[in-house]
Amino acid sequence: MDLPHYEHVRGWDTNIHVAVLSRFPIVARRSHTNTSFLLNGRRFHVSRGFSEVDIQVNDKYQFTLLGAHLKSRRAVPEADEAEMRFEESRLLREIVSKRLAANPEINLVVLGDFNDTYNTRGIKEIVGIGKTKLVDTRPAERNGDNQPNPTNPRYSPRNITWTHYYGVEDSYSRIDYLMLSPGMAKEWVTNETYIPAIPNWGIGSDHRPVFATFEAANK
């Protein structure tokens, strides 16, 4: 793969990082390396920071990519890990809201390992509500599942969407997301968005990749 353009974000923790690799030129960089929050009277920093870049796909199409790897679900002595992750989620949403306030039609992708399942308050915070609500692409395996959820039509279909395996619990969950602003969602190709079912996928990581396809023309 030829991915010559990159952004390497060094956050507060010097041992863990966030990066973006791109086929297309990165024409602006606004990554967030010193973002912090107060929790129980103590100040914490977003360990990995947030990546934020503008990517130029062609002469007429550009989008902003906002990437995050939120606090792990591993317990730490400093504070409750879920509360720390929620605060990071809140800060990420603040950036999203600012971009949408400045340009409601912005082509914005918000993605990363958010370390929470969909029905948690942190993920709900990132998604938002109303006209600025992000669209969850929810990639799934291409295994033939195409029926709505028989339990309740408001629930998501029973596609295979897990992205992470946790060996301690022997559990599979979806904690990696690719979300879109309303403007970006207009160019989203839904039937070319999926999770590849790769043999021996866990050799490279305990996470699976997600793919999403877009038409590079504003609609």
DOTORLO-166295 format. One line per 4 residues: number of its first residue (from 1); for each residue x, y, z negated of N, C-alpha, C, CB. Coordinates in Angstrom, 3 decimals. Each point is the difference from the previous one (the first is absolute). Glycine has a CB too. Layout:
BEGIN
NUM) X:Y:Z:X:Y:Z:X:Y:Z:X:Y:Z  ...
//
This chain:
BEGIN
1) 0.844:-1.196:0.000:-0.844:1.196:0.000:0.877:1.243:0.000:-1.831:-1.236:-1.223  1.459:2.195:2.036:0.761:1.240:0.109:-0.721:1.083:-0.796:0.899:-0.657:2.288  -0.397:0.947:-3.479:-0.605:0.982:-0.892:1.087:1.009:-0.407:-1.727:-1.706:-0.858  2.094:2.598:1.780:1.162:0.855:-0.234:-0.245:1.178:-0.932:0.733:-0.664:2.224
5) -1.997:1.002:-2.482:-0.316:1.172:-0.812:-0.440:-0.441:-1.395:-0.663:1.297:2.070  1.145:-0.613:-3.090:-0.326:-0.449:-1.348:-0.013:1.164:-0.985:1.007:-2.226:0.527  -1.702:1.990:-1.622:-0.012:0.890:-1.157:0.234:-0.868:-1.223:-1.587:1.676:1.113  2.625:-1.395:-1.877:0.326:-0.747:-1.209:-0.220:0.916:-1.188:1.686:-1.454:1.222
9) -2.620:1.101:-2.083:-0.399:0.863:-1.115:0.676:-0.483:-1.277:-2.224:0.498:1.106  2.958:0.385:-1.717:0.606:-0.289:-1.306:-0.809:0.721:-1.071:2.319:-0.282:1.027  -3.061:-0.478:-1.790:-0.826:0.579:-1.051:0.757:0.120:-1.308:-2.003:-0.951:1.105  1.232:0.990:-2.188:0.574:0.186:-1.331:0.878:-1.180:-0.408:-1.985:1.379:-0.617
13) 1.545:-2.587:0.925:0.762:-1.203:-0.301:0.995:-0.244:1.142:-1.943:-0.989:-1.340  3.214:0.964:1.038:1.021:-0.121:1.041:0.162:-1.418:0.530:1.154:1.898:-1.058  -1.866:-2.856:0.483:0.151:-1.397:0.402:-1.107:-0.501:0.924:1.158:-0.362:-2.141  -2.260:1.088:2.244:-1.124:-0.426:0.844:-0.404:1.154:0.903:-0.808:-1.627:-1.769
17) 0.422:1.306:3.007:-0.201:1.044:0.997:-1.207:-0.303:0.879:2.457:0.463:-0.018  -2.843:0.545:0.796:-1.014:-0.129:1.040:0.652:0.415:1.313:-1.930:0.459:-1.628  1.601:-1.162:2.705:0.580:0.343:1.299:-1.043:-0.118:1.102:2.246:-0.785:-0.791  -2.016:1.528:1.861:-0.816:-0.072:1.208:0.933:-0.282:1.171:-1.752:1.608:-0.944
21) 1.424:-2.612:1.741:0.718:-0.290:1.238:-0.949:0.246:1.165:1.496:-1.717:-1.149  -1.004:2.353:2.213:-0.900:0.401:1.075:0.640:-0.151:1.375:-1.081:1.583:-1.578  0.269:-2.027:2.528:0.406:0.009:1.410:0.057:1.417:0.537:-1.018:-2.257:0.309  0.140:3.104:-0.872:-0.200:1.335:0.545:0.710:1.045:-0.853:-2.203:-0.726:0.950
25) 2.538:1.864:-0.357:0.734:1.032:-0.741:-0.774:0.522:-1.212:1.107:0.634:2.135  -0.393:-0.428:-3.216:-0.537:0.680:-1.178:0.313:1.480:0.164:0.294:-2.057:-1.510  -1.330:2.888:1.622:0.203:1.405:0.336:-0.129:0.926:-1.206:-0.855:-0.511:2.263  0.378:-0.007:-3.399:-0.069:0.788:-1.233:0.052:-0.944:-1.187:-1.343:1.818:1.142
29) 1.977:-1.350:-2.226:0.169:-0.811:-1.196:-0.398:0.827:-1.223:1.864:-1.338:1.098  -2.787:0.804:-1.885:-0.465:0.678:-1.211:-0.087:-0.997:-1.167:-1.295:1.665:1.415  2.214:-2.588:-1.500:-0.087:-1.032:-1.023:0.085:0.599:-1.393:1.016:-1.630:1.585  -1.636:0.946:-2.535:-0.179:0.495:-1.367:0.888:-0.824:-0.930:-2.393:0.746:0.486
33) 3.433:-0.136:-1.005:1.011:-0.732:-0.763:0.018:0.342:-1.487:1.334:-0.076:2.066  -2.112:1.064:-2.477:0.065:0.433:-1.401:-1.396:0.230:-0.571:2.232:1.054:0.445  -3.183:-1.865:-0.028:-1.385:0.139:-0.456:-0.152:-0.615:-1.382:-0.827:-0.049:2.379  0.091:0.729:-3.257:-0.102:-0.486:-1.383:-1.406:0.194:-0.543:2.418:0.526:-0.358
37) -2.682:-1.170:-0.790:-1.296:0.106:-0.658:0.196:-0.146:-1.499:-1.187:-0.922:2.035  0.190:1.407:-2.782:-0.003:-0.146:-1.450:-0.923:-1.142:-0.400:0.489:2.456:-0.283  -0.028:-3.306:-0.616:-0.808:-1.106:-0.505:0.277:-0.138:-1.484:0.031:-1.196:2.243  -1.094:1.398:-3.041:0.127:-0.067:-1.465:1.095:0.927:-0.522:-0.803:-2.363:0.085
41) 0.850:3.553:0.515:0.948:1.006:-0.455:1.425:-0.192:0.472:-1.432:0.229:-1.928  1.655:-1.207:2.785:1.343:-0.280:0.486:0.045:0.147:1.515:0.404:-1.559:-1.936  0.677:2.138:2.457:0.109:0.202:1.436:0.670:-1.200:0.666:0.113:2.481:-0.366  -0.746:-2.933:1.457:0.530:-1.090:0.813:0.140:0.483:1.442:-1.061:-1.743:-1.521
45) 1.989:1.160:2.232:0.180:0.293:1.409:-0.435:-1.193:0.844:1.896:1.558:-0.552  -2.363:-1.281:1.765:-0.300:-1.069:0.951:1.329:-0.635:0.386:-2.106:1.174:0.884  2.311:-2.403:-1.273:1.330:-0.612:0.082:0.573:-0.009:1.410:-0.630:-1.399:-1.927  -0.187:1.016:2.896:0.499:-0.136:1.365:-0.233:1.234:0.857:-0.407:-2.414:-0.205
49) -0.387:3.350:-0.288:-0.373:1.135:0.827:-1.024:-0.393:1.049:2.249:0.983:-0.383  -2.647:-0.023:1.197:-0.921:-0.226:1.116:0.687:0.446:1.282:-2.041:0.318:-1.491  1.957:-1.118:2.527:0.497:0.438:1.302:-1.102:0.770:0.715:1.579:-1.980:0.143  -1.198:3.035:0.549:-0.948:0.735:0.840:0.741:0.527:1.216:-1.418:0.640:-2.005
53) 1.032:-1.137:3.176:0.656:0.389:1.247:-1.046:0.216:1.085:2.072:-1.287:-0.643  -1.716:2.137:1.604:-0.801:0.165:1.212:0.701:-0.743:1.123:-0.903:2.258:-0.763  0.163:-3.102:1.477:0.564:-0.837:1.049:-0.605:0.399:1.339:0.355:-1.900:-1.632  0.509:2.165:2.611:-0.420:0.426:1.336:-0.025:-1.205:0.920:0.966:2.303:-0.358
57) -2.164:-2.752:0.722:-0.141:-1.199:0.822:0.197:0.320:1.476:-1.568:-0.959:-1.696  0.982:2.055:2.133:0.194:0.487:1.373:-0.179:1.514:0.001:-0.826:-2.200:1.001  0.798:2.795:0.180:-0.070:1.463:0.088:-1.267:0.569:-0.618:1.357:-0.135:2.060  -2.412:-0.672:-2.148:-1.291:0.500:-0.437:-0.494:-0.622:-1.301:-0.511:0.389:2.369
61) 1.232:-1.359:-2.895:-0.527:-0.685:-1.186:1.037:-0.090:-1.103:-1.519:-1.305:1.467  1.106:1.751:-2.656:0.830:-0.012:-1.180:-0.849:-0.430:-1.200:1.494:1.820:0.964  -0.875:-2.482:-1.922:-0.725:-0.327:-1.222:0.928:0.132:-1.196:-1.521:-1.556:1.271  0.906:1.685:-2.437:0.733:0.079:-1.267:-0.112:-1.332:-0.718:-0.427:2.485:-0.178
65) 1.550:-2.978:-0.308:0.022:-1.254:-0.747:0.411:0.294:-1.429:0.551:-1.327:2.081  -1.417:0.930:-3.011:0.229:0.182:-1.430:0.108:-1.383:-0.625:-1.256:2.227:-0.046  2.449:-2.556:-0.473:0.245:-1.343:-0.505:0.312:-0.012:-1.488:0.822:-0.623:2.249  -1.248:-0.451:-2.928:0.205:-0.106:-1.446:0.204:-1.451:-0.405:-1.395:2.052:-0.359
69) 2.156:-2.245:-0.690:0.091:-1.282:-0.690:-0.231:0.317:-1.471:1.633:-1.045:1.719  -2.864:0.843:-2.161:-0.396:0.433:-1.337:0.539:-0.940:-1.078:-2.059:1.027:0.982  1.950:-0.561:-2.211:0.528:-0.734:-1.164:-0.402:-1.478:0.048:-0.102:2.118:-1.362  1.058:-2.981:1.126:-0.282:-1.426:0.010:-0.940:-0.371:-1.152:2.248:-0.434:1.060
73) -2.778:-0.780:-0.992:-0.880:-0.482:-1.060:0.779:-0.657:-1.144:-1.783:-0.329:1.716  3.082:0.478:-1.663:0.848:-0.501:-1.073:-0.088:0.928:-1.212:1.551:-1.062:1.690  -1.764:0.508:-2.868:-0.092:0.810:-1.216:1.349:0.645:-0.315:-1.822:-1.505:-0.875  1.753:2.731:0.376:1.204:0.730:-0.414:-0.252:0.585:-1.381:0.625:0.543:2.411
77) 0.414:-0.319:-3.205:-0.198:0.493:-1.365:-0.408:1.473:-0.057:1.672:-1.671:-0.740  -1.410:2.430:1.781:-0.225:1.443:-0.052:-1.479:0.384:-0.045:2.123:0.266:1.233  -2.963:-1.001:-0.515:-1.425:0.332:0.080:-0.736:-1.149:0.677:0.510:2.485:0.099  -1.828:-2.405:-0.107:-0.817:-1.005:0.664:0.208:0.082:1.507:-1.699:0.102:-1.862
81) 2.052:-1.224:2.486:0.327:0.024:1.417:-1.189:0.401:0.868:1.697:-1.751:-0.439  -2.910:1.357:0.073:-1.178:0.364:0.775:-0.268:1.499:-0.066:-0.948:-2.269:-0.431  1.154:2.863:-0.735:-0.183:1.438:-0.132:1.056:0.758:0.810:-0.993:-0.347:-2.288  2.223:-0.138:2.264:1.044:0.629:0.795:-0.329:-0.074:1.490:1.681:-0.588:-1.769
85) -2.173:-0.556:2.199:-0.336:-0.172:1.415:-1.168:0.892:0.399:0.833:-2.358:-0.103  -1.805:2.495:-0.791:-1.119:0.888:0.310:0.471:1.445:0.164:-1.538:-1.530:-1.261  2.437:1.972:0.407:0.512:1.361:0.124:0.752:0.194:1.316:0.161:0.136:-2.495  0.580:-1.155:2.905:0.665:0.081:1.301:-1.031:0.050:1.127:1.982:-1.249:-0.929
89) -3.057:0.467:0.787:-1.075:0.026:0.991:-0.627:1.382:0.091:-0.442:-2.420:-0.434  0.250:3.039:-0.710:-0.592:1.342:-0.030:0.897:1.014:0.719:-1.140:-0.567:-2.175  2.443:0.475:1.960:0.935:0.906:0.666:0.023:-0.241:1.504:1.382:0.076:-2.084  -1.462:-1.331:2.482:-0.043:-0.309:1.429:-1.249:0.584:0.635:1.298:-2.100:-0.406
93) -2.427:1.980:-0.292:-1.248:0.553:0.530:0.066:1.517:0.093:-1.249:-1.936:-0.967  1.932:2.585:0.047:0.136:1.453:0.069:0.676:0.427:1.297:0.116:0.091:-2.498  0.880:-0.825:2.911:0.668:0.311:1.261:-0.965:-0.201:1.163:2.225:-0.675:-0.979  -2.955:-0.439:0.959:-0.982:-0.269:1.045:-1.028:1.126:0.079:0.329:-2.468:-0.334
97) -0.850:2.878:-0.811:-1.028:1.039:-0.028:0.528:1.327:0.535:-1.051:-1.142:-1.955  2.296:1.477:1.645:0.603:1.232:0.508:0.116:-0.036:1.519:1.265:0.255:-2.147  -0.851:-1.372:2.677:0.141:-0.091:1.459:-1.350:0.094:0.692:2.043:-1.402:-0.301  -3.052:0.753:-0.278:-1.333:0.048:0.608:-0.652:1.367:-0.160:-0.241:-2.433:-0.453
101) 0.547:3.115:-0.640:-0.541:1.358:-0.184:0.595:0.947:1.030:-0.308:-0.428:-2.459  1.580:0.255:2.757:0.665:0.865:0.979:-0.452:-0.311:1.417:1.965:0.162:-1.520  -2.256:-1.447:1.791:-0.423:-0.409:1.340:-0.874:-1.242:-0.109:2.102:0.971:1.028  -3.425:-0.803:-1.039:-0.898:-1.156:-0.152:0.153:-1.042:1.102:-1.581:1.513:-1.136
105) 2.120:-1.129:2.286:0.149:-0.924:1.124:1.405:-0.591:0.091:-1.742:1.298:1.204  2.544:-1.120:-2.219:1.372:-0.495:0.026:0.047:-1.499:0.259:0.655:1.823:-1.570  0.326:-2.244:2.363:0.259:-1.422:0.190:0.917:-0.451:-1.137:-0.273:0.160:2.551  -0.302:-0.807:-3.550:0.717:-0.357:-1.222:-0.137:-1.483:-0.296:-0.376:2.304:-0.886
109) 1.505:-2.965:0.682:0.038:-1.391:-0.450:0.550:-0.025:-1.421:0.321:-0.864:2.379  -1.023:0.186:-3.278:0.434:-0.149:-1.385:0.180:-1.492:-0.243:-1.214:2.131:-0.774  2.431:-2.552:0.478:0.237:-1.443:-0.074:1.023:-0.345:-1.072:-0.554:-0.184:2.422  0.627:-1.103:-2.720:1.016:-0.475:-0.917:-0.490:-1.097:-0.924:1.002:2.228:0.118
113) -0.132:-2.599:-1.014:-0.299:-0.956:-1.067:-0.546:0.806:-1.171:1.824:-1.650:0.752  -3.140:1.606:-0.936:-0.645:0.781:-1.058:-0.157:-0.801:-1.294:-1.207:1.289:1.765  1.540:-2.566:-1.724:0.048:-0.852:-1.196:-1.317:-0.065:-0.764:2.391:0.555:-0.158  -3.499:-0.390:0.841:-1.326:-0.134:-0.616:-0.963:-0.576:1.021:0.443:1.945:-1.553
117) -1.456:-2.658:1.073:-1.051:-0.495:0.880:-1.030:1.100:0.250:0.353:-2.350:-0.857  -1.221:2.109:1.838:-0.810:1.093:0.538:-0.954:0.610:-1.012:0.173:-1.095:2.184  -0.711:0.320:-3.092:-1.034:0.509:-0.912:0.579:0.595:-1.277:-1.543:-1.706:0.919  2.747:2.217:-0.860:0.616:0.639:-1.152:-0.089:1.513:0.151:1.560:-1.962:-0.312
121) -1.462:2.665:-0.795:-0.188:1.448:0.076:1.141:0.692:0.735:-1.275:-0.114:-2.127  2.473:-0.485:2.099:1.102:0.596:0.735:-0.238:-0.006:1.495:1.514:-0.713:-1.807  -1.969:-0.407:2.350:-0.280:-0.092:1.437:-1.183:0.893:0.358:0.896:-2.361:0.056  -1.911:2.385:-0.902:-1.141:0.887:0.255:0.438:1.459:0.016:-1.533:-1.668:-1.077
125) 2.478:2.011:0.206:0.518:1.362:-0.040:0.669:0.351:1.324:0.323:-0.184:-2.488  0.483:-0.712:3.016:0.687:0.259:1.264:-1.001:0.115:1.148:2.023:-1.227:-0.855  -2.995:0.347:0.900:-0.983:0.005:1.089:-0.798:1.289:0.007:-0.147:-2.485:-0.129  -0.299:2.930:-1.042:-0.770:1.237:-0.078:-1.469:-0.205:0.347:2.068:1.240:0.573
129) -2.774:-0.121:-0.448:-1.438:-0.037:0.282:-0.350:1.059:1.041:-0.474:-0.837:-2.338  -0.732:0.732:2.859:-0.522:1.029:0.881:0.737:0.113:1.327:-0.695:1.192:-2.020  0.788:0.006:2.539:0.574:0.232:1.324:1.503:-0.257:0.048:-1.784:1.672:0.388  2.431:-1.677:-1.545:1.439:-0.233:-0.024:0.342:-1.433:-0.412:0.327:2.416:-0.534
133) -1.303:-3.287:0.541:0.226:-1.403:-0.356:0.861:-0.667:1.059:-2.203:-0.089:-1.217  3.197:-0.663:0.773:0.853:-0.722:0.925:-0.673:-1.286:0.466:2.018:0.977:-1.115  -1.656:-1.401:2.315:-0.527:-1.233:0.576:0.993:-1.130:-0.281:-1.248:1.287:1.821  0.786:-2.348:-2.450:0.818:-1.160:-0.305:-0.017:-0.935:1.209:-0.492:0.208:-2.493
137) 1.640:-0.395:3.143:0.021:-0.847:1.193:-0.218:-1.474:-0.318:1.529:1.642:1.041  -1.179:-2.065:-2.250:-0.242:-1.370:-0.491:0.406:-1.071:1.018:-1.882:0.899:-1.373  3.146:-0.964:1.735:0.435:-1.051:0.926:-0.265:-1.397:-0.559:1.752:1.555:0.870  -2.049:-2.484:0.020:-0.299:-1.376:-0.402:0.618:-0.968:0.992:-2.143:0.738:-1.092
141) 2.264:-1.995:0.668:0.496:-1.028:0.912:-0.971:-0.203:1.167:1.187:-1.126:-1.921  -0.630:0.797:3.061:-0.819:-0.312:1.181:-0.290:-1.498:0.014:1.010:1.937:1.311  -1.834:-2.369:-2.235:-0.267:-1.442:-0.130:-1.404:-0.377:0.452:1.603:-0.060:-1.891  -2.329:0.998:2.468:-1.340:-0.289:0.494:-1.122:0.464:-0.900:0.985:-1.906:1.115
145) -0.705:2.302:-2.352:-1.053:0.496:-0.886:-0.582:1.295:0.570:1.131:-1.064:-2.010  -2.444:1.080:2.207:-0.627:1.198:0.553:-1.397:0.273:-0.552:1.323:-0.392:2.040  -1.712:-0.326:-3.075:-1.337:0.154:-0.549:0.005:0.978:-1.173:-0.560:-2.335:0.733  -0.536:3.059:-0.937:-0.098:0.888:-1.166:-0.042:-0.799:-1.286:-1.198:1.691:1.386
149) 1.446:-1.026:-2.482:-0.026:-0.665:-1.298:-1.420:-0.465:-0.304:1.940:1.408:-0.812  -2.146:-2.710:0.590:-1.362:-0.493:-0.220:-0.562:0.358:-1.364:0.530:-1.841:1.530  0.325:2.213:-2.466:-0.469:0.330:-1.345:-0.682:1.358:-0.040:1.841:-1.381:-0.942  -1.240:2.349:1.572:-0.514:1.363:-0.016:0.553:0.723:1.216:-0.171:0.019:-2.538
153) -0.672:0.536:3.404:0.493:0.654:1.217:0.863:1.231:-0.286:-2.031:-0.831:1.158  1.963:1.368:-2.374:0.831:1.158:-0.343:1.442:-0.403:-0.283:-2.020:1.128:-0.926  2.241:-2.425:0.649:1.347:-0.482:-0.260:0.747:-0.185:1.318:-0.785:-1.137:-2.113  2.104:1.173:2.032:0.813:-0.231:1.193:-0.142:-1.441:0.456:1.621:1.774:-0.726
157) -1.429:-2.035:2.023:-0.062:-1.386:0.489:1.043:-0.877:-0.689:-0.837:0.836:2.214  0.600:-2.129:-2.193:0.908:-0.926:-0.666:1.179:-0.370:0.901:-1.930:-0.889:-1.325  2.576:1.873:1.878:1.209:-0.233:0.783:1.168:-0.274:-0.939:-0.861:1.482:1.857  1.917:-2.049:-1.319:1.199:-0.253:-0.791:0.889:1.237:0.089:-0.131:-2.521:0.409
161) 0.132:3.315:-1.480:0.671:1.298:0.027:1.142:0.116:-0.996:-2.133:0.965:0.732  2.472:-2.038:-1.449:1.017:0.137:-1.042:1.347:0.378:0.614:-1.219:-1.686:-1.420  1.964:2.490:0.677:1.313:0.450:0.469:1.126:-0.384:-0.947:-1.133:1.879:1.136  0.801:-2.392:-2.331:1.045:-0.229:-0.995:-0.287:-1.273:-0.778:0.403:2.472:-0.179
165) 0.655:-3.242:-0.053:-0.101:-1.203:-0.821:0.775:0.218:-1.289:-0.245:-1.465:2.050  -0.415:1.198:-3.198:0.619:0.166:-1.314:0.173:-1.372:-0.618:-1.024:2.300:-0.306  2.262:-2.781:0.260:0.269:-1.368:-0.401:-0.369:-0.314:-1.434:1.790:0.017:1.638  -1.641:0.953:-2.542:-0.305:-0.255:-1.412:-1.452:-0.416:-0.175:1.747:1.659:-0.674
169) -2.641:-0.999:1.398:-1.432:-0.297:-0.102:-0.474:-0.962:1.071:-0.325:2.236:-0.987  1.183:-2.536:1.955:-0.402:-0.761:1.182:-1.216:0.666:0.645:0.901:-2.145:-1.017  -0.784:3.475:1.221:-1.130:0.769:0.513:0.380:0.757:1.274:-0.883:0.223:-2.340  -0.124:0.008:3.159:0.160:0.727:1.250:-0.920:1.219:-0.047:0.600:-2.132:1.286
173) -0.082:3.304:-0.941:-0.834:1.196:-0.089:0.393:1.015:1.071:-0.280:-0.384:-2.466  -0.618:1.316:2.699:0.269:1.088:0.951:0.407:1.232:-0.791:-1.658:-0.931:1.692  2.941:1.260:-1.619:0.495:1.190:-0.698:0.764:0.933:0.939:0.133:-1.343:-2.104  -0.021:0.948:3.374:0.665:0.830:1.008:-1.068:0.560:0.938:2.149:-1.383:-0.139
177) -2.086:2.692:0.394:-1.088:0.675:0.697:0.516:0.860:1.139:-1.314:-0.011:-2.107  0.448:0.196:3.086:0.231:0.966:1.071:-1.322:0.741:0.183:1.808:-1.443:1.170  -1.827:2.706:-1.595:-1.220:0.809:0.001:0.156:1.184:0.945:-0.489:-0.693:-2.370  -0.653:1.196:2.839:0.017:1.029:1.035:-0.881:1.176:-0.368:0.437:-1.755:1.694
181) 0.005:2.934:-1.304:-0.870:1.170:-0.081:-1.113:-0.146:1.035:1.920:1.466:-0.808  -3.036:-0.735:0.652:-1.072:-0.082:0.997:0.488:0.312:1.414:-1.609:0.640:-1.783  2.536:0.310:1.914:0.520:0.335:1.320:0.792:-1.137:0.616:0.071:2.365:-0.698  0.777:-3.002:-0.086:0.815:-1.114:0.503:-0.865:-1.215:0.315:1.946:0.837:-1.338
185) -3.008:-1.025:0.579:-0.867:-1.161:0.199:-0.653:-0.005:1.382:-0.422:-0.030:-2.456  0.313:1.200:3.090:-0.598:0.071:1.333:0.850:-0.710:1.038:-1.056:2.156:-0.630  2.347:-2.274:0.370:0.906:-0.639:0.950:0.331:-1.448:-0.375:0.946:2.248:0.475  -1.522:-2.733:-1.535:0.294:-1.329:-0.523:-0.628:-1.084:0.879:0.123:0.956:-2.324
189) 0.672:-1.953:2.698:-0.477:-1.148:0.785:-0.242:-1.147:-0.981:1.283:0.731:2.114  -2.519:-0.920:-2.493:-0.322:-0.921:-1.097:0.326:-1.449:0.317:-1.782:1.561:-0.663  1.545:-1.993:1.894:0.221:-1.413:0.324:1.467:-0.335:0.248:-2.276:-0.041:0.967  3.158:1.025:-1.081:1.432:-0.232:0.090:0.685:0.341:-1.322:-0.080:0.483:2.465
193) -0.664:-0.652:-3.547:0.498:0.247:-1.351:-0.160:-1.291:-0.796:-0.600:2.487:0.107  1.696:-2.998:-0.665:-0.061:-1.338:-0.574:1.198:-0.276:-0.899:-1.272:-0.767:2.004  1.190:-0.365:-2.697:1.130:-0.567:-0.747:0.474:-1.226:0.755:-0.873:0.863:-2.237  2.128:-0.902:2.631:0.484:-1.188:0.715:0.137:-1.192:-0.938:1.210:1.482:1.610
197) -1.694:-2.620:-1.178:0.141:-1.247:-0.763:1.279:-0.682:0.481:-2.542:-0.267:-0.301  3.646:0.556:-0.368:1.316:-0.441:0.427:0.437:-1.203:-0.842:0.591:2.359:0.729  -0.147:-3.445:-0.104:0.525:-1.130:-0.790:1.188:0.441:-0.858:-0.764:-1.605:1.791  0.807:1.096:-3.003:1.089:0.322:-0.926:0.155:1.513:-0.188:1.160:-2.111:0.695
201) -2.297:2.786:-0.768:0.012:1.464:-0.103:0.776:0.477:-1.221:-2.202:0.058:1.163  2.221:-0.863:-2.255:0.581:0.452:-1.257:1.515:0.001:-0.038:-2.013:-0.841:-1.055  2.671:0.412:2.124:1.458:0.026:0.014:0.513:1.429:-0.090:0.026:-2.106:1.352  -0.700:3.017:-0.670:0.460:1.380:0.036:-0.458:0.836:-1.177:0.002:-0.198:2.427
205) -1.175:-0.092:-2.971:-0.563:0.844:-1.051:-1.183:-0.718:-0.626:0.755:2.103:1.184  -1.146:-1.681:-2.397:-1.241:-0.517:-0.583:-1.204:0.819:0.454:1.292:-0.819:-1.985  -1.068:1.747:2.918:-1.083:0.753:0.639:-0.083:-0.385:1.474:0.302:1.920:-1.629  -1.515:-1.835:2.196:-0.159:-0.212:1.433:-0.139:1.352:0.705:-1.094:-2.255:-0.416
209) 1.562:2.359:1.657:-0.153:1.264:0.732:-1.434:0.209:0.455:2.368:-0.176:0.753  -2.735:1.425:-0.540:-1.298:0.340:0.591:0.254:0.784:1.284:-1.142:0.044:-2.287  0.298:-0.269:3.289:0.138:0.649:1.291:-1.249:0.817:0.296:1.498:-1.855:0.816  -1.303:3.026:-0.258:-1.127:0.808:0.469:0.389:0.633:1.328:-0.786:0.460:-2.378
213) -0.169:-0.347:3.278:0.241:0.524:1.344:-0.843:1.255:0.214:0.516:-2.327:0.867  0.064:3.279:-0.128:-0.672:1.272:0.270:0.198:0.408:1.455:0.327:0.694:-2.395  -1.287:0.037:2.909:0.149:0.634:1.301:0.636:1.362:-0.215:-2.007:-1.238:0.956  3.097:1.495:-0.271:0.775:1.218:-0.240:-0.563:1.168:0.803:2.040:-1.391:-0.447
217) -3.284:1.745:0.123:-0.666:1.148:0.631:-1.101:0.459:-0.932:0.525:-0.822:2.352  -0.546:2.119:-2.655:-1.011:0.525:-0.917:-1.390:-0.144:0.606:1.676:1.620:-0.944  -2.614:-2.047:0.083:-1.388:-0.198:0.455:-0.944:0.869:-0.821:0.530:-2.367:0.712
//
